[in-house]
């Protein structure tokens, strides 16, 4: 038996009952359609009449009911409200089931070489109705965009595993490192991972002149400070410098699939912590949408295919 006290939260129920009675011209038939008792339907209509000022919405006839002038005025408004609520219900169901909605995410550049494309391809296949927008940027800028509400998720990396209080960090992988050398470099004929110390006297190509906070932290851990002779930010350009014999460069596993044929990648032996951890960041304290959770699952699947750190 439905609750029939005069509660504004029940106004949508009142309208639904009102429309059923108006459609069938009978409390009895409307009650049967709704699966209620006739007395419950009558009380709902009386509650609606009281909420609207007390005037009758139906003339009670010997057999059935007929809309009053007030009832006829109310019908199109009640239909509009009912349709709007039905539409809202459809959209909320679609959001919950991942068949509609939006996903706004960002990623740092080397994640776009393999991790993000694999995850995004699987996501689009499973959720073709979701609108996706993507941004590329460095980790600090992406985290700012996330905090400002412009992104739902950001794929970020960190060489220093400091806690980031404003975000939920979902660990995806620890990247292994490779050193990119020219194809005819003396080390290319050796088996197994190499120690970076063997390249202590090499010229290095890096995105920063200082190794701290970059992939070259791995060199500092192995006891030498690399000599950065060329500061080059973009991965493709770094490979060009390496291929021309101008130096060597560190390449993370995420970028290893897109290396040109005249450059050789040598796995790096790193006996300490992995050089870089990769996370999917979401805002702390904000309920994630179904699309965000689904894309996070796709990122985890894609991350499982990235080579693990070398022992």
C-alpha positions as CSV (number, residue, x, y, z in Angstrom):
1,X,0.0,0.0,0.0
2,X,1.5,3.4,-1.0
3,X,2.2,6.1,1.6
4,X,-0.6,8.7,1.2
5,X,0.3,11.5,3.6
6,X,0.6,14.9,2.1
7,X,4.3,15.0,1.2
8,X,5.6,17.2,-1.6
9,X,8.0,14.4,-2.5
10,X,5.0,12.4,-3.6
11,X,3.8,15.0,-6.1
12,X,5.1,13.0,-9.1
13,X,3.1,10.0,-7.8
14,X,0.0,12.2,-7.6
15,X,0.5,13.3,-11.2
16,X,1.0,9.7,-12.4
17,X,-2.2,8.6,-10.7
18,X,-4.1,11.6,-12.0
19,X,-3.0,10.9,-15.6
20,X,-4.0,7.2,-15.2
21,X,-7.5,8.1,-14.0
22,X,-7.9,10.8,-16.7
23,X,-6.8,8.3,-19.4
24,X,-9.2,5.5,-18.2
25,X,-12.1,7.7,-16.9
26,X,-12.3,5.4,-13.9
27,X,-10.7,5.0,-10.5
28,X,-11.3,1.3,-10.6
29,X,-9.6,0.8,-14.0
30,X,-6.7,3.1,-13.1
31,X,-6.2,1.2,-9.9
32,X,-6.1,-2.1,-11.7
33,X,-3.5,-0.7,-14.2
34,X,-1.3,0.7,-11.5
35,X,-1.6,-2.4,-9.3
36,X,-3.1,-0.4,-6.4
37,X,-6.4,-0.5,-4.6
38,X,-9.2,1.8,-5.6
39,X,-9.2,3.6,-2.3
40,X,-5.4,4.3,-2.6
41,X,-6.0,5.8,-6.0
42,X,-8.8,8.0,-4.6
43,X,-6.6,9.2,-1.8
44,X,-3.8,10.2,-4.2
45,X,-6.2,12.2,-6.3
46,X,-7.6,13.9,-3.2
47,X,-4.1,14.7,-2.0
48,X,-3.3,16.3,-5.4
49,X,-6.6,18.3,-5.3
50,X,-5.7,19.6,-1.8
51,X,-2.2,20.5,-2.9
52,X,-3.6,22.5,-5.8
53,X,-6.1,24.4,-3.8
54,X,-8.9,22.0,-3.0
55,X,-10.9,22.3,-6.2
56,X,-12.1,19.0,-7.8
57,X,-10.2,17.6,-10.8
58,X,-12.8,15.0,-11.6
59,X,-16.6,15.0,-11.5
60,X,-17.6,11.8,-9.7
61,X,-20.3,10.1,-11.9
62,X,-22.5,7.1,-11.2
63,X,-20.2,5.2,-13.5
64,X,-16.7,6.4,-13.6
65,X,-15.3,10.0,-13.5
66,X,-15.0,12.9,-15.9
67,X,-12.4,15.7,-15.9
68,X,-13.5,19.1,-14.6
69,X,-12.3,22.2,-16.3
70,X,-9.4,22.4,-13.8
71,X,-8.6,18.8,-14.6
72,X,-8.5,19.5,-18.3
73,X,-6.1,22.4,-17.7
74,X,-3.9,20.2,-15.6
75,X,-3.5,17.3,-18.1
76,X,-0.9,18.9,-20.5
77,X,1.2,20.1,-17.6
78,X,1.1,16.7,-15.9
79,X,2.0,15.0,-19.2
80,X,5.0,17.4,-19.6
81,X,6.2,16.7,-16.1
82,X,5.7,12.9,-16.5
83,X,7.6,12.9,-19.8
84,X,10.4,15.0,-18.4
85,X,10.8,12.7,-15.5
86,X,10.7,9.7,-17.8
87,X,13.4,11.2,-20.0
88,X,15.5,11.9,-16.9
89,X,15.1,8.3,-15.8
90,X,16.2,7.1,-19.2
91,X,19.3,9.3,-19.2
92,X,20.2,8.3,-15.6
93,X,19.9,4.7,-16.5
94,X,22.1,5.2,-19.6
95,X,24.7,6.9,-17.4
96,X,24.6,4.1,-14.9
97,X,24.9,1.4,-17.6
98,X,27.7,3.3,-19.5
99,X,25.7,3.7,-22.7
100,X,25.7,7.5,-22.6
101,X,27.4,10.4,-20.9
102,X,30.9,11.9,-21.3
103,X,34.5,11.2,-20.4
104,X,37.1,14.0,-20.2
105,X,40.6,12.8,-19.6
106,X,44.2,13.9,-20.1
107,X,47.5,12.1,-20.4
108,X,51.2,12.8,-20.5
109,X,52.9,12.5,-23.9
110,X,54.6,9.1,-23.7
111,X,51.4,7.5,-22.3
112,X,49.8,8.4,-25.7
113,X,52.3,6.1,-27.5
114,X,50.7,2.8,-26.4
115,X,48.8,2.8,-23.0
116,X,46.1,5.4,-23.9
117,X,45.4,4.2,-27.5
118,X,44.9,0.6,-26.4
119,X,42.6,1.6,-23.5
120,X,40.7,4.1,-25.6
121,X,40.1,1.6,-28.5
122,X,38.7,-0.9,-26.0
123,X,36.6,1.8,-24.3
124,X,35.0,3.0,-27.6
125,X,34.1,-0.5,-28.6
126,X,32.4,-1.2,-25.3
127,X,30.8,2.3,-24.8
128,X,30.2,3.8,-28.2
129,X,27.6,6.2,-26.9
130,X,29.9,8.1,-24.5
131,X,31.4,11.4,-25.7
132,X,35.1,11.4,-25.2
133,X,37.4,14.5,-25.1
134,X,41.2,14.2,-24.5
135,X,44.0,16.5,-23.5
136,X,47.7,16.1,-23.6
137,X,50.0,17.7,-21.1
138,X,52.6,17.3,-18.4
139,X,51.7,15.8,-15.1
140,X,51.5,19.1,-13.0
141,X,49.3,20.8,-15.6
142,X,47.0,17.8,-15.8
143,X,46.6,17.6,-12.1
144,X,45.6,21.3,-12.0
145,X,43.0,20.6,-14.7
146,X,41.7,17.7,-12.7
147,X,41.5,19.8,-9.5
148,X,39.6,22.6,-11.4
149,X,37.0,20.2,-12.6
150,X,38.0,20.3,-16.3
151,X,39.0,16.6,-16.4
152,X,37.4,13.5,-15.0
153,X,40.6,11.5,-15.0
154,X,44.3,12.1,-15.8
155,X,47.0,9.6,-16.7
156,X,50.1,10.9,-14.8
157,X,53.6,9.9,-14.0
158,X,55.9,10.5,-11.1
159,X,59.5,9.7,-10.4
160,X,59.1,10.7,-6.7
161,X,56.3,8.8,-5.0
162,X,55.1,11.6,-2.8
163,X,51.4,11.5,-1.7
164,X,49.1,13.8,-3.6
165,X,46.4,14.7,-1.1
166,X,43.9,16.2,-3.5
167,X,43.7,13.1,-5.7
168,X,42.9,9.4,-5.7
169,X,45.9,7.7,-7.4
170,X,45.1,4.4,-9.0
171,X,48.4,2.6,-9.7
172,X,48.7,1.4,-13.3
173,X,52.3,0.2,-13.7
174,X,55.9,0.7,-12.8
175,X,57.8,1.4,-16.0
176,X,61.1,-0.3,-17.0
177,X,63.7,1.9,-18.6
178,X,65.6,1.6,-21.8
179,X,68.6,3.5,-23.0
180,X,68.4,4.5,-26.7
181,X,71.7,4.3,-28.5
182,X,72.7,4.5,-32.2
183,X,72.2,1.3,-34.1
184,X,76.0,0.6,-34.3
185,X,76.8,1.4,-30.7
186,X,79.3,-1.0,-29.1
187,X,76.8,-2.1,-26.4
188,X,74.3,-3.3,-28.9
189,X,76.0,-6.7,-29.2
190,X,75.7,-7.6,-25.6
191,X,73.0,-9.7,-24.0
192,X,70.9,-8.7,-21.0
193,X,70.3,-5.4,-19.3
194,X,73.1,-2.8,-19.0
195,X,74.1,-0.7,-16.1
196,X,73.8,3.0,-16.7
197,X,77.3,3.5,-15.2
198,X,78.8,2.1,-18.3
199,X,77.5,5.2,-20.1
200,X,78.7,7.6,-17.5
201,X,81.0,9.3,-20.0
202,X,78.4,9.6,-22.8
203,X,76.7,12.7,-23.9
204,X,73.0,12.6,-22.9
205,X,69.9,13.9,-24.5
206,X,67.1,14.9,-22.1
207,X,64.1,17.1,-21.7
208,X,65.9,19.0,-18.9
209,X,69.4,20.2,-18.3
210,X,69.1,18.9,-14.7
211,X,68.6,15.2,-14.1
212,X,66.7,15.7,-10.8
213,X,63.0,14.8,-11.1
214,X,63.4,13.3,-14.5
215,X,64.1,9.8,-15.8
216,X,67.8,10.5,-15.4
217,X,67.3,10.2,-11.6
218,X,68.2,6.5,-12.4
219,X,71.7,7.7,-13.3
220,X,72.0,9.5,-10.0
221,X,71.0,6.4,-8.2
222,X,73.8,4.5,-10.0
223,X,76.4,7.0,-8.8
224,X,77.1,9.4,-11.6
225,X,75.7,12.7,-12.8
226,X,75.0,12.5,-16.6
227,X,76.3,15.2,-18.9
228,X,73.3,16.6,-20.7
229,X,74.6,18.1,-23.9
230,X,71.2,18.5,-25.8
231,X,67.9,19.5,-24.1
232,X,65.2,18.1,-26.3
233,X,61.6,17.7,-25.1
234,X,59.8,15.6,-27.7
235,X,60.4,11.9,-28.0
236,X,60.7,11.7,-31.8
237,X,63.2,14.5,-31.8
238,X,65.3,12.8,-29.1
239,X,65.4,9.7,-31.3
240,X,66.7,11.8,-34.2
241,X,69.5,13.1,-32.1
242,X,70.4,9.6,-31.0
243,X,70.3,8.2,-34.5
244,X,72.7,11.0,-35.6
245,X,75.2,10.0,-33.0
246,X,74.8,13.1,-30.9
247,X,74.2,11.2,-27.6
248,X,72.1,8.6,-25.8
249,X,68.7,9.0,-24.1
250,X,66.5,7.2,-21.7
251,X,63.3,5.9,-23.0
252,X,60.4,4.7,-20.7
253,X,58.6,1.4,-21.5
254,X,55.5,3.4,-22.6
255,X,57.4,4.9,-25.5
256,X,59.4,1.8,-26.4
257,X,56.9,0.6,-29.1
258,X,57.5,3.7,-31.3
259,X,61.2,3.7,-31.6
260,X,62.7,4.2,-35.1
261,X,64.7,1.4,-36.8
262,X,68.1,3.2,-36.7
263,X,68.0,3.4,-32.9
264,X,68.5,0.5,-30.6
265,X,66.9,0.1,-27.2
266,X,69.0,-1.5,-24.4
267,X,67.1,-2.6,-21.2
268,X,68.5,-0.8,-18.2
269,X,69.4,-2.7,-15.0
270,X,67.9,-0.7,-12.2
271,X,68.5,-2.4,-8.8
272,X,66.6,0.2,-6.8
273,X,63.0,1.3,-7.2
274,X,61.5,1.4,-10.7
275,X,62.3,4.6,-12.5
276,X,58.8,5.8,-12.9
277,X,55.4,4.9,-11.6
278,X,52.3,5.6,-13.7
279,X,48.9,6.4,-12.2
280,X,45.4,7.2,-13.2
281,X,44.4,10.2,-11.0
282,X,40.8,11.1,-10.1
283,X,39.6,13.9,-7.8
284,X,39.4,12.9,-4.2
285,X,36.0,13.1,-2.6
286,X,34.2,13.3,-5.9
287,X,31.9,10.4,-7.0
288,X,33.3,8.9,-10.2
289,X,30.9,8.6,-13.2
290,X,30.4,5.2,-14.7
291,X,32.3,6.3,-17.8
292,X,35.3,7.2,-15.6
293,X,35.3,3.8,-13.8
294,X,35.0,2.0,-17.2
295,X,37.9,3.9,-18.7
296,X,40.0,3.2,-15.6
297,X,39.3,-0.5,-16.0
298,X,40.5,-0.2,-19.7
299,X,43.7,1.5,-18.6
300,X,44.4,-1.3,-16.1
301,X,43.9,-3.9,-18.9
302,X,46.2,-1.9,-21.3
303,X,48.8,-1.4,-18.5
304,X,49.0,-5.2,-18.0
305,X,50.4,-5.5,-21.5
306,X,53.3,-3.0,-20.9
307,X,56.7,-4.7,-20.2
308,X,57.4,-5.1,-16.6
309,X,60.6,-3.6,-14.9
310,X,63.8,-5.5,-15.6
311,X,65.2,-7.4,-12.7
